[in-house]
């Protein structure tokens, strides 16, 4: 199920925290890079 969603988004950040998985999906690579550089402030 997670892999299907990643394929739909095109780019994403996946964080594992214990048994939880958090998926931050982006439809554009530019938005992903902005988030990686500036974090939540973008």
C-alpha positions in Angstrom: 0.0 0.0 0.0 2.8 2.5 0.8 4.6 1.6 -2.4 1.5 2.4 -4.4 1.2 5.8 -2.8 4.9 6.6 -3.4 4.5 5.7 -7.1 1.5 8.1 -7.4 3.3 11.0 -5.7 6.5 10.8 -7.7 8.6 12.0 -4.7 8.3 11.6 -1.0 10.0 11.5 2.4 9.3 8.4 4.4 10.0 8.5 8.2 9.9 5.5 10.4 9.2 6.0 14.1 8.9 2.7 16.0 6.0 0.9 14.4 4.6 4.0 12.7 5.4 5.2 9.2 4.9 8.8 8.2 4.8 9.7 4.5 5.4 13.2 3.2 4.4 13.2 -0.4 5.2 15.8 -3.1 3.9 15.9 -6.6 6.8 18.1 -7.7 10.5 17.5 -7.1 10.9 21.3 -6.5 8.6 21.2 -3.5 10.4 18.2 -2.1 13.8 19.9 -2.4 12.3 23.1 -0.8 11.0 21.1 2.1 14.3 19.3 2.6 16.2 22.7 2.6 13.8 24.8 4.6 11.7 22.3 6.5 8.1 23.1 7.5 8.7 26.9 6.9 8.4 26.4 3.1 
